[in-house]
Amino acid sequence: MKSCVVTGGSRGIGAETVRTLTADGWSVAFFYSASEERARALARETGAHPVRCDVADRAQVFSAFADAEAWLGRVDALVSCAGIAQQKLFPDVTADEWRRMLDVNLSGAAYAAQAALPGMVSRRHGAIVFVTSIWGEVGASCEAHYSAAKAGLIGLAKALSKEVGPSGVRVNAVSPGVIQTDMLACFDDETLSSLAEETPLGRLGTPRDVASAIRFLLSSDASFITGQVLGVDGGFGR
């Protein structure tokens, strides 16, 4: 049975990824930060193993990964979904807000990869998928710190793909557009309707759309794909 660790697994894209992989027969452990009730419910639903972890804390990530690996037996894949968002004029972003954005969205993914890679490299097999954003590619007004973190994640994916490719490990990223998750809670219906109209396919994306792309990148069908950023955005921002 294939095994995977999913960070940010209790909500949104992460939770849908847990559902998608377990439905396909994967053994999955997932990290969550604060949504304990959701995490326990998802564990009951899918049989996945929940591990509480603030990915911004490197020591917590390594401890959580050890817990997950002990439960799974080995880790074949890592999906880094943990992330936060904030809309704010860039001059008003505080030092703490800047630091927290990068700590969760970029450093957290890096720490998880650092924990996962030694085992993957030693077995000469593994796959990592980072969940970035269209804003990491094109930038977003009033989300400069979020865009910067997600752009860094794209650079990390591309660099790691070259570093660990000779060891049989693939590293890719998915770049969602406007997806119906909790991150859209700050938008009213009129704004959401406008965003759907701006999307060439005429609708907002769903977590399932992104989870399906992640499943593909983890599968043997993508065995010759690495260092890529797969847009899951309905054409938005392209």
C-alpha positions in Angstrom: 0.0 0.0 0.0 1.3 3.4 -0.9 1.7 6.0 1.9 1.5 9.7 2.1 1.8 12.6 4.6 -0.4 15.6 3.9 0.2 18.8 5.8 -2.8 21.2 6.4 -4.9 18.1 6.0 -8.0 19.0 8.1 -9.5 21.6 5.8 -10.0 22.6 2.2 -7.6 21.2 -0.4 -5.7 19.3 2.2 -8.8 17.5 3.5 -10.0 16.7 0.0 -6.6 15.3 -0.8 -6.8 13.0 2.2 -10.2 11.8 1.0 -9.1 11.3 -2.6 -5.9 9.4 -1.7 -7.6 7.1 0.9 -10.4 6.4 -1.5 -7.7 5.2 -3.9 -6.2 2.9 -1.3 -3.4 5.0 0.0 -2.5 4.9 3.7 -2.4 8.6 4.8 -1.3 10.6 7.8 -2.1 14.3 8.0 -1.0 17.3 10.0 -3.5 19.8 11.4 -2.9 22.9 13.5 -6.0 24.1 15.3 -9.1 22.4 13.7 -9.1 19.4 16.0 -12.8 18.6 15.6 -12.5 18.6 11.9 -9.4 16.5 12.0 -11.0 13.9 14.2 -14.1 13.8 12.0 -11.9 13.4 8.9 -9.9 10.6 10.6 -13.2 8.8 11.3 -14.4 9.3 7.8 -11.2 8.2 6.0 -9.2 6.1 8.4 -6.3 8.5 8.0 -4.0 9.3 11.0 -4.2 12.8 12.4 -1.1 14.5 13.9 -1.3 18.0 15.5 1.5 20.2 14.3 2.3 23.9 13.7 4.3 23.6 10.5 6.0 27.0 11.3 7.9 25.2 14.0 10.7 23.0 12.6 11.0 20.8 15.7 7.2 20.2 15.7 7.3 19.2 12.0 10.1 16.7 12.6 8.4 15.2 15.6 5.0 15.0 13.8 6.7 13.4 10.8 8.3 10.8 13.0 4.8 10.0 14.5 3.4 9.8 11.0 6.2 7.6 9.7 5.9 5.2 12.6 2.2 4.8 11.9 2.6 4.5 8.1 5.7 2.3 8.2 7.3 4.4 5.5 6.5 7.6 3.6 6.2 7.4 -0.2 4.8 10.8 -0.8 4.4 14.3 0.8 1.7 16.8 -0.1 2.3 20.2 1.5 -1.1 22.0 1.7 -0.7 23.9 5.0 -1.2 27.6 4.3 -2.6 30.9 5.5 -3.8 34.0 3.6 -4.3 37.7 4.4 -5.4 40.7 2.4 -3.6 43.9 3.5 -1.9 46.8 1.9 1.8 46.0 1.8 3.0 49.0 3.8 0.6 48.0 6.6 1.9 44.4 6.9 3.6 44.1 10.3 6.9 42.3 10.8 5.0 39.6 12.7 2.5 39.2 9.9 5.2 39.0 7.3 7.2 36.4 9.3 4.1 34.3 10.0 3.1 34.2 6.3 6.5 33.0 5.2 6.9 30.7 8.2 3.7 28.8 7.4 3.5 29.0 3.7 7.1 28.6 2.7 9.2 27.4 5.7 6.6 24.9 6.8 6.8 23.2 3.4 10.6 23.3 3.4 10.7 21.7 6.9 8.3 18.9 5.8 10.4 18.2 2.8 13.5 18.1 4.9 11.8 15.5 7.1 10.6 13.4 4.2 13.6 13.4 1.9 16.1 11.3 3.7 13.9 8.2 3.6 12.8 8.9 0.0 16.4 9.3 -1.1 17.6 6.2 0.7 14.9 4.2 -1.0 15.4 6.0 -4.3 11.7 6.5 -4.7 9.3 9.2 -3.7 7.1 12.2 -4.8 6.5 15.6 -3.3 3.8 18.0 -4.3 3.7 21.6 -3.0 0.5 23.5 -3.1 1.3 27.0 -4.3 -1.0 29.6 -5.9 -1.6 31.5 -9.1 -0.6 34.5 -7.1 2.8 33.0 -6.7 3.1 33.2 -10.4 1.5 36.5 -11.3 1.3 38.4 -8.0 -1.8 39.8 -6.3 -2.5 43.4 -5.1 -3.0 43.6 -1.3 -1.5 40.1 -1.0 2.2 40.8 -1.5 3.4 38.7 1.4 1.2 35.8 0.4 2.4 36.1 -3.2 6.0 36.2 -2.1 5.7 33.1 0.0 4.0 31.2 -2.8 6.5 32.3 -5.4 9.3 31.0 -3.0 7.5 27.7 -2.9 7.7 27.5 -6.7 11.4 28.2 -6.6 11.8 25.5 -3.9 10.0 22.9 -6.0 12.1 23.6 -9.1 15.4 23.6 -7.2 14.6 20.4 -5.2 13.5 18.6 -8.4 17.0 19.0 -9.7 18.7 18.1 -6.4 16.8 14.9 -5.7 15.9 13.8 -9.2 19.1 11.7 -9.5 17.9 9.8 -6.4 14.6 8.9 -8.0 12.5 11.5 -6.1 10.1 13.7 -8.1 9.1 17.2 -6.9 6.2 19.2 -8.4 3.8 21.9 -7.5 0.1 22.6 -8.2 -0.9 26.2 -8.6 -4.6 26.7 -7.8 -6.6 29.7 -9.0 -9.8 30.8 -7.1 -10.9 27.7 -5.2 -13.9 27.4 -2.9 -12.3 27.1 0.5 -12.3 28.9 3.8 -9.8 31.4 2.3 -12.7 32.9 0.3 -14.7 33.6 3.4 -13.7 37.3 3.3 -15.3 37.8 -0.1 -19.0 38.7 -0.6 -21.2 37.0 -3.2 -20.8 39.8 -5.7 -17.0 39.5 -5.6 -17.2 35.7 -5.9 -19.5 36.0 -8.9 -17.1 38.5 -10.5 -14.2 36.1 -9.9 -16.1 33.3 -11.5 -16.8 35.5 -14.5 -13.1 36.3 -14.8 -12.3 32.6 -15.0 -12.4 31.4 -18.6 -14.2 28.2 -17.6 -16.9 30.3 -16.0 -16.8 28.9 -12.5 -14.8 28.8 -9.3 -12.6 25.8 -8.7 -13.3 23.1 -6.0 -10.9 21.4 -3.6 -11.7 18.2 -5.6 -10.3 19.8 -8.8 -6.9 20.4 -7.0 -6.9 17.1 -5.2 -7.3 15.3 -8.5 -4.3 17.1 -9.9 -2.3 16.2 -6.9 -3.3 12.5 -7.2 -2.1 12.6 -10.8 1.3 14.0 -9.9 1.7 11.4 -7.2 0.8 8.5 -9.6 2.8 6.4 -11.9 1.2 8.2 -14.8 3.4 11.2 -13.8 6.6 9.1 -13.4 8.5 11.3 -15.9 7.2 14.6 -14.6 9.2 16.7 -12.2 10.1 20.3 -11.6 6.7 21.4 -13.0 4.0 23.8 -11.8 0.6 22.5 -12.8 -2.0 25.3 -13.0 -5.5 24.3 -11.6 -7.2 27.6 -12.2 -9.7 27.3 -15.1 -7.5 29.7 -17.0 -7.8 32.5 -14.4 -4.9 34.9 -14.5 -3.2 33.3 -17.5 
